[in-house]
């Protein structure tokens, strides 16, 4: 029979590791947990002894995780989340068959255009069908580790991300939802839109479009860098240049913007979700995935996730 060993960490020890990391120090972490600083320090030292690694760098300004500590805190978040899911899933199984219903908090990470145009109807349907699920959404830029990093670090249960060419953190599972194409966007009626300066934002040229971008000798280096796709669209609308943008970012584009197809070799990006293998089996995540897949099917049928209000030219630019 399996038994506890001297290296096993209890849930309260994991909560202390997360609190110290999130608060940036032992005193601040103790305040969050309503514990004394000495109790928090003693617990962290005990955890470090059990694991056999220093988890925090101590200093006058507080404490921050070492590389080993970052890994430990990420796993601690995920384990604590699984304990929450464990309780919700067991309660659901204990109910009668007619009363079974997913419940509990569902933490979702998504990039901006997904949060604007895909998630609202998805969450509306989810709430209507499963009122005991409580969605929480974080808007995350698709830079660096992006939404997948949020899941790997235990901050989110599921993240909606761009998948093509992405290197997922170890231990996650991913699945595609739909594909969207890029278009040339410029002030309506401009006689030579390709001659305009390029307006861009950091998230736009991911690994899924980089090869296409490098092969286009007509695309200049961006002269205007914006924070997000909404700012890019506004700048193009103001006559400051042209942009190359994915379909989701163009929903609601004004009539003063022209959207021109880039032809059969146009770049595309695959949108999907990532989660952990354990959470993928949970009732709440399964319910959300069903709604996301329904939204993805609608996107595929209509080619665009919603009708564009700006001018759209089907011919190649």
C-alpha positions as CSV (number, residue, x, y, z in Angstrom):
1,X,0.0,0.0,0.0
2,X,1.3,3.5,-0.9
3,X,2.1,5.7,2.1
4,X,3.2,9.2,2.6
5,X,6.9,9.9,2.6
6,X,9.1,12.6,4.1
7,X,9.2,14.3,0.6
8,X,5.4,14.6,0.2
9,X,4.1,18.2,0.3
10,X,0.7,18.9,1.8
11,X,-1.8,21.2,0.1
12,X,-1.2,24.0,2.6
13,X,2.5,23.9,1.8
14,X,1.7,24.3,-1.9
15,X,-0.7,27.2,-1.2
16,X,2.1,29.0,0.7
17,X,4.5,28.6,-2.2
18,X,2.0,30.1,-4.6
19,X,1.1,32.9,-2.2
20,X,4.8,33.9,-1.7
21,X,5.4,33.8,-5.4
22,X,2.3,35.9,-6.3
23,X,2.8,38.4,-3.5
24,X,6.5,38.8,-4.0
25,X,7.7,38.1,-0.5
26,X,7.2,36.1,2.7
27,X,5.5,38.9,4.7
28,X,3.1,39.8,1.8
29,X,2.4,36.1,1.3
30,X,1.7,35.6,5.0
31,X,-0.7,38.5,4.9
32,X,-2.7,37.0,2.0
33,X,-3.0,33.7,3.8
34,X,-3.6,35.3,7.3
35,X,-0.6,33.6,8.7
36,X,2.5,34.8,10.5
37,X,5.7,35.5,8.6
38,X,7.5,32.9,10.7
39,X,5.0,30.2,9.8
40,X,5.4,31.0,6.1
41,X,9.2,31.0,6.3
42,X,9.2,27.8,8.2
43,X,6.9,26.1,5.6
44,X,8.9,27.3,2.7
45,X,12.2,26.0,4.3
46,X,10.4,22.7,4.9
47,X,9.3,22.5,1.3
48,X,12.8,23.3,0.1
49,X,14.2,20.6,2.3
50,X,11.8,18.0,1.1
51,X,12.3,18.9,-2.6
52,X,16.1,19.4,-2.2
53,X,16.3,22.7,-4.0
54,X,16.2,26.4,-3.1
55,X,12.9,27.7,-4.3
56,X,13.2,31.5,-3.5
57,X,15.9,34.1,-3.7
58,X,15.6,36.1,-0.5
59,X,16.4,39.8,-0.5
60,X,15.6,43.2,1.1
61,X,12.9,43.8,-1.6
62,X,11.2,40.5,-0.9
63,X,11.5,37.0,-2.4
64,X,11.3,35.8,-6.0
65,X,11.3,32.2,-7.3
66,X,14.5,30.7,-8.5
67,X,14.2,28.7,-11.8
68,X,13.5,25.6,-9.7
69,X,11.0,27.7,-7.7
70,X,9.2,28.8,-10.9
71,X,8.7,25.2,-11.8
72,X,7.6,24.2,-8.3
73,X,5.1,27.1,-8.2
74,X,3.7,26.2,-11.6
75,X,3.1,22.6,-10.5
76,X,1.7,23.8,-7.2
77,X,-0.9,25.9,-9.0
78,X,-1.9,23.0,-11.2
79,X,-2.1,20.5,-8.3
80,X,-4.2,22.9,-6.2
81,X,-6.5,23.4,-9.2
82,X,-6.9,19.7,-9.6
83,X,-7.9,19.4,-6.0
84,X,-10.7,22.0,-6.7
85,X,-11.8,20.0,-9.8
86,X,-11.6,16.8,-7.8
87,X,-14.2,18.0,-5.3
88,X,-16.5,19.4,-8.0
89,X,-16.3,16.2,-10.1
90,X,-16.9,13.9,-7.2
91,X,-19.9,15.9,-6.1
92,X,-21.3,15.7,-9.6
93,X,-20.8,11.9,-9.6
94,X,-22.5,11.6,-6.3
95,X,-25.7,13.3,-7.5
96,X,-28.5,11.3,-9.1
97,X,-28.2,10.8,-12.8
98,X,-30.9,13.4,-13.5
99,X,-29.2,16.0,-11.4
100,X,-25.7,15.8,-12.9
101,X,-24.5,19.2,-14.1
102,X,-21.0,20.6,-14.5
103,X,-20.1,23.2,-11.8
104,X,-17.4,25.4,-10.4
105,X,-15.0,28.0,-11.7
106,X,-13.6,27.7,-15.2
107,X,-10.5,29.9,-15.9
108,X,-10.1,30.8,-19.5
109,X,-7.2,32.6,-21.2
110,X,-7.7,34.1,-24.7
111,X,-6.1,36.6,-27.0
112,X,-7.9,39.9,-27.7
113,X,-9.8,39.2,-31.0
114,X,-11.1,35.9,-29.6
115,X,-12.2,37.6,-26.4
116,X,-14.0,40.2,-28.5
117,X,-15.7,38.2,-31.2
118,X,-15.8,34.5,-30.3
119,X,-16.0,34.2,-26.5
120,X,-19.1,36.3,-25.8
121,X,-21.7,34.1,-27.6
122,X,-19.8,31.0,-26.5
123,X,-20.0,32.0,-22.8
124,X,-23.6,33.1,-23.3
125,X,-24.5,29.6,-24.5
126,X,-22.4,28.0,-21.8
127,X,-24.1,30.0,-19.0
128,X,-27.6,29.2,-20.4
129,X,-26.9,25.4,-20.5
130,X,-24.7,25.1,-17.4
131,X,-25.6,27.9,-15.0
132,X,-23.4,26.3,-12.2
133,X,-20.2,26.9,-14.2
134,X,-18.6,30.3,-13.4
135,X,-16.3,31.4,-16.3
136,X,-13.4,33.7,-15.6
137,X,-11.6,35.2,-18.6
138,X,-8.0,36.6,-18.8
139,X,-7.0,38.5,-21.9
140,X,-3.4,37.4,-22.8
141,X,-1.2,38.7,-25.5
142,X,0.1,36.0,-27.9
143,X,3.7,36.8,-27.2
144,X,6.3,34.7,-25.5
145,X,4.6,31.8,-23.8
146,X,1.2,33.4,-24.3
147,X,-2.0,31.6,-23.3
148,X,-0.3,28.2,-23.3
149,X,2.1,29.5,-20.6
150,X,-0.9,30.6,-18.5
151,X,-2.1,27.0,-18.5
152,X,1.3,25.5,-17.9
153,X,1.8,27.8,-14.9
154,X,-1.6,26.8,-13.5
155,X,-3.2,30.2,-13.9
156,X,-5.8,29.1,-16.5
157,X,-7.6,25.8,-17.1
158,X,-7.9,26.3,-20.9
159,X,-6.4,28.8,-23.3
160,X,-7.5,29.7,-26.8
161,X,-4.3,30.2,-28.8
162,X,-2.8,30.2,-32.3
163,X,-1.4,26.7,-32.9
164,X,0.6,26.6,-36.1
165,X,4.3,26.3,-35.4
166,X,3.8,27.0,-31.7
167,X,6.1,25.1,-29.3
168,X,3.8,24.0,-26.4
169,X,5.1,23.7,-22.9
170,X,5.6,20.1,-21.9
171,X,2.6,18.3,-20.4
172,X,-0.2,20.1,-22.3
173,X,-2.6,18.9,-24.9
174,X,-3.9,20.9,-27.8
175,X,-6.6,20.7,-30.4
176,X,-7.6,22.9,-33.4
177,X,-10.9,24.8,-33.6
178,X,-10.8,26.7,-37.0
179,X,-8.6,28.3,-39.5
180,X,-8.7,32.0,-40.5
181,X,-7.1,33.8,-43.4
182,X,-5.2,37.1,-43.6
183,X,-6.2,40.0,-45.9
184,X,-4.7,43.3,-47.0
185,X,-6.4,46.2,-45.2
186,X,-6.1,49.8,-46.4
187,X,-8.1,53.0,-46.8
188,X,-11.0,52.5,-49.2
189,X,-10.4,53.7,-52.8
190,X,-6.6,54.0,-52.5
191,X,-5.2,53.4,-56.1
192,X,-2.0,51.6,-54.9
193,X,-2.5,50.2,-51.4
194,X,0.7,48.1,-51.6
195,X,2.8,51.4,-51.8
196,X,1.5,52.5,-48.4
197,X,3.5,52.3,-45.2
198,X,3.0,49.2,-43.1
199,X,1.1,49.4,-39.8
200,X,1.7,46.4,-37.6
201,X,1.6,45.0,-34.0
202,X,3.9,42.6,-32.3
203,X,1.5,39.7,-32.1
204,X,0.8,39.7,-35.9
205,X,3.8,38.0,-37.4
206,X,3.9,34.7,-35.6
207,X,5.7,31.5,-36.7
208,X,2.6,30.5,-38.7
209,X,2.9,33.5,-41.1
210,X,6.7,34.3,-40.9
211,X,7.7,32.3,-44.0
212,X,4.9,34.0,-46.1
213,X,6.0,37.5,-44.8
214,X,9.6,36.9,-45.7
215,X,8.7,35.8,-49.2
216,X,6.8,39.1,-49.9
217,X,9.3,41.7,-51.2
218,X,6.6,44.3,-51.5
219,X,6.0,44.5,-47.7
220,X,8.1,47.2,-46.2
221,X,9.3,47.3,-42.6
222,X,6.6,48.6,-40.3
223,X,6.8,52.4,-39.8
224,X,4.1,52.3,-37.2
225,X,4.0,49.7,-34.4
226,X,0.8,49.6,-32.4
227,X,-0.1,47.7,-29.2
228,X,-2.9,45.6,-30.7
229,X,-5.0,44.9,-33.7
230,X,-7.7,47.4,-32.7
231,X,-5.1,50.2,-32.8
232,X,-3.8,49.0,-36.1
233,X,-7.3,49.2,-37.6
234,X,-7.9,52.7,-36.3
235,X,-4.6,53.9,-37.7
236,X,-5.4,52.4,-41.1
237,X,-8.8,54.0,-41.0
238,X,-7.1,57.3,-40.3
239,X,-5.1,57.0,-43.5
240,X,-1.7,56.2,-41.9
241,X,-0.9,53.1,-43.9
242,X,-2.0,49.6,-44.8
243,X,-1.9,46.4,-42.7
244,X,-2.1,42.6,-43.1
245,X,-4.6,41.3,-40.6
246,X,-6.5,38.0,-39.7
247,X,-10.2,37.8,-40.3
248,X,-11.2,38.0,-36.6
249,X,-9.4,41.3,-36.3
250,X,-11.6,42.7,-39.1
251,X,-15.0,42.1,-37.7
252,X,-16.8,45.4,-37.5
253,X,-14.3,47.2,-39.7
254,X,-15.7,50.6,-40.9
255,X,-16.8,51.2,-44.5
256,X,-13.9,53.6,-44.9
257,X,-11.6,50.6,-44.8
258,X,-11.1,48.2,-47.7
259,X,-10.4,44.6,-47.2
260,X,-8.7,42.9,-50.1
261,X,-8.0,39.1,-50.6
262,X,-4.3,38.2,-50.8
263,X,-4.9,35.4,-53.2
264,X,-4.6,31.6,-53.0
265,X,-1.2,31.7,-51.3
266,X,-2.5,34.0,-48.6
267,X,-1.3,33.2,-45.0
268,X,-3.6,31.6,-42.6
269,X,-3.5,30.8,-38.9
270,X,-5.0,27.9,-37.0
271,X,-6.9,28.8,-33.8
272,X,-7.3,26.1,-31.1
273,X,-7.1,25.5,-27.4
274,X,-4.7,24.0,-25.0
275,X,-5.3,22.5,-21.6
276,X,-3.8,19.9,-19.3
277,X,-4.6,16.2,-19.8
278,X,-6.3,16.1,-16.4
279,X,-8.5,19.1,-16.9
280,X,-9.3,18.0,-20.4
281,X,-11.4,15.2,-18.8
282,X,-13.2,17.5,-16.4
283,X,-16.9,18.2,-17.1
284,X,-16.6,22.0,-17.2
285,X,-13.7,22.0,-19.7
286,X,-15.6,19.4,-21.9
287,X,-18.7,21.6,-21.8
288,X,-16.6,24.7,-22.9
289,X,-14.9,22.7,-25.7
290,X,-18.2,21.6,-27.1
291,X,-19.3,25.3,-27.3
292,X,-16.0,26.3,-28.8
293,X,-16.3,23.5,-31.4
294,X,-19.8,24.7,-32.3
295,X,-18.5,28.2,-32.8
296,X,-15.6,26.8,-34.9
297,X,-18.0,24.9,-37.1
298,X,-20.0,28.1,-37.7
299,X,-16.8,29.9,-38.6
300,X,-15.8,27.2,-41.1
301,X,-19.2,27.2,-42.8
302,X,-19.2,30.9,-43.3
303,X,-15.5,31.3,-43.9
304,X,-15.5,34.4,-41.7
305,X,-16.6,34.3,-38.0
306,X,-19.1,37.0,-38.7
307,X,-20.1,39.3,-41.6
308,X,-17.6,42.1,-42.2
309,X,-19.1,45.6,-42.4
310,X,-16.2,47.0,-44.4
311,X,-15.7,46.5,-48.1
312,X,-14.4,43.1,-49.0
313,X,-12.8,42.3,-52.4
314,X,-12.7,38.6,-53.4
315,X,-10.0,39.2,-56.0
316,X,-6.3,38.9,-55.3
317,X,-4.5,42.0,-54.3
